[in-house]
Amino acid sequence: MSREYAKAVGARLRAIRIQQGLSLQGVEQKSRGRWKTAAVGSYERGDRMISVHQLSELAGFYGVPVSALLPNEDQLPPRERRPRTVLNLEKLSEAPPDSSALVRRWVAQIQRQRDDYAGRVLSIRDGDVRALALLHDTTPQEFAERLRTWGVLETSFPEESSEEPPE
């Protein structure tokens, strides 16, 4: 996770905490010391990276879905935005039926929403890949590799990197 992304996550954490009327000290008190003031503050400032496990636990503490703590694509700085991933729908129809059924249903739903049934490809955001990976109980990179193995992935899903991309 890059520092800019950590700051965007931190902004979401702060917004949820404030919506709930809690101070940093209030979080520590309400959590009975589970969430220390210094730790939550450093997550909110983006000074400290939060693990997926901790993010999930903090979402549970706040009573919100984990997705509520993640920034939307339009909230990210331009250099954090990722190119879209393109799925080859013809290759998807040839993928192993058992393991690709969920992806096929998801694609069908997207096609209905977009009223687009004639396309040979489907462009999706990296957030869609993350959601599909979660549904397949895997990481986005592992899920992208599965799509590559099926021949479905036309553009590579960018690897997570702490380095700044060239401008």
C-alpha positions, 0 to 999 in steps of 0.5 A, a space after each residue: 500500500 502506498 503512502 497516498 493510499 494509506 492517507 486516503 484510507 485514513 481519511 475514510 477512517 477519520 470520517 467514519 469515527 467523526 460520523 459516530 461522534 467519537 474522539 480518538 480517546 473515545 475510540 480507546 475508551 469504547 474499545 476498552 483499550 483494544 484500539 489505542 489513541 496513538 495507533 488509530 490516529 496514526 492510521 488516520 494520518 496515513 503514518 502507519 499502514 493498517 493490515 487487512 485484518 486490523 481494517 476488518 476488525 476496526 470496521 466491525 468495531 465501527 459497525 460498518 462494512 470494510 468497503 466503507 473504510 476504503 476510498 472510492 476511486 475518485 477520492 484517490 490522487 491521480 497517480 493512484 488510479 489504476 488502468 482498467 482490466 479488460 476481460 475477454 468474454 469469448 475466453 470466459 465462455 471457454 473457462 472451466 465451468 465450475 470455477 468460473 460460474 461466479 465470474 460468469 454470473 457477475 459479468 452477466 449482471 454487469 452486462 444487464 446494468 450496462 445494457 451491453 450484450 454484444 461486447 467481446 470484452 468487458 472493461 472493469 475497474 481494479 475494485 471489481 477485481 478486488 471484489 471478485 477475488 474476495 468472493 473467490 477467497 483469494 488475493 487480487 493478484 492470485 485471482 488475476 493470475 487465475 484469469 490469466 490462466 483461463 486466457 480471460 485477462 486481456 490487460 494485466 492487473 497492476 501489481 501492488 507497489 510501494 514505488 511511485 509510478 513514473 509520470 
